[in-house]
Amino acid sequence: MKSVLTLAAVAATFVTISSSHPALAQQNADDVKWIKECVEDNKDEGQTAPVILGYCTCMNNKMSSNETRSITQWEKSNPRAVEACARQAGWRGR
């Protein structure tokens, strides 16, 4: 039940932030799909929903539009991008 509530909170935050944040509002449907998957993959990392959303959006924006791997797969081979996006998003403990 806790994970369902967490996911609902993250989804609500995504909708709220994306409607008021120009960079997120400009994402296409494919980007939104990958960002949502990344948010789901990171929901148990002990970060707030806005931090996770910012991190995932940053990672998505660093990836080539031709990339076929998920953000979670891509981040494993791109530690500098992980560090930069974590810092930009305000990720604690990474």
C-alpha positions in Angstrom: 0.0 0.0 0.0 2.9 2.4 0.8 4.3 2.0 -2.7 0.9 2.7 -4.3 0.6 5.9 -2.2 4.2 6.9 -3.1 3.6 6.2 -6.8 0.3 8.3 -6.6 2.2 11.1 -4.9 5.0 11.0 -7.5 2.4 11.0 -10.4 0.5 13.9 -8.9 3.7 15.8 -8.4 4.7 15.0 -12.0 1.4 16.4 -13.3 1.6 19.5 -11.1 5.2 20.3 -11.9 4.9 19.5 -15.6 2.0 21.8 -16.0 3.8 24.7 -14.3 7.4 24.0 -15.4 8.1 24.9 -19.0 10.9 22.5 -19.6 8.7 19.5 -18.6 5.7 20.8 -20.5 7.9 20.7 -23.7 8.7 17.0 -23.4 7.1 14.8 -26.1 5.0 11.7 -25.3 8.0 9.4 -25.7 10.1 11.5 -23.2 7.2 11.5 -20.7 7.0 7.7 -21.0 10.7 7.3 -20.2 10.7 9.9 -17.4 7.7 8.2 -15.8 9.5 4.8 -15.9 12.6 6.4 -14.4 10.5 8.0 -11.6 9.0 4.5 -10.9 12.5 2.9 -10.9 13.7 5.5 -8.4 10.7 5.9 -6.1 12.3 3.9 -3.3 15.5 5.8 -3.2 14.5 8.1 -0.3 14.2 11.3 -2.3 11.3 13.6 -2.6 9.1 13.4 -5.7 10.3 16.7 -7.1 13.9 15.6 -6.8 13.3 12.3 -8.5 11.3 14.1 -11.3 14.1 16.6 -11.8 16.7 13.9 -11.9 14.8 11.8 -14.4 14.0 14.8 -16.6 17.7 15.9 -16.6 18.8 12.3 -17.4 16.3 12.1 -20.2 17.5 15.4 -21.6 21.1 14.3 -21.6 20.3 11.2 -23.7 20.3 11.1 -27.5 16.8 11.0 -29.0 18.0 7.9 -30.8 18.8 6.1 -27.6 16.9 2.8 -27.2 17.8 2.0 -23.6 15.7 3.1 -20.7 17.1 6.0 -18.5 17.8 3.4 -15.8 19.8 1.3 -18.2 21.6 4.3 -19.7 22.7 5.8 -16.4 24.7 2.7 -15.6 27.2 3.5 -18.4 27.1 7.3 -17.9 28.2 8.1 -14.3 29.1 11.7 -15.1 25.6 12.4 -16.3 24.3 10.7 -13.1 26.4 13.0 -11.0 25.5 16.1 -12.9 21.8 15.4 -12.8 21.8 14.3 -9.1 23.5 17.6 -8.2 21.1 19.6 -10.4 18.1 17.9 -8.9 19.3 18.2 -5.3 19.6 14.5 -4.8 20.9 13.8 -1.3 23.3 10.9 -0.5 24.4 10.1 -4.0 
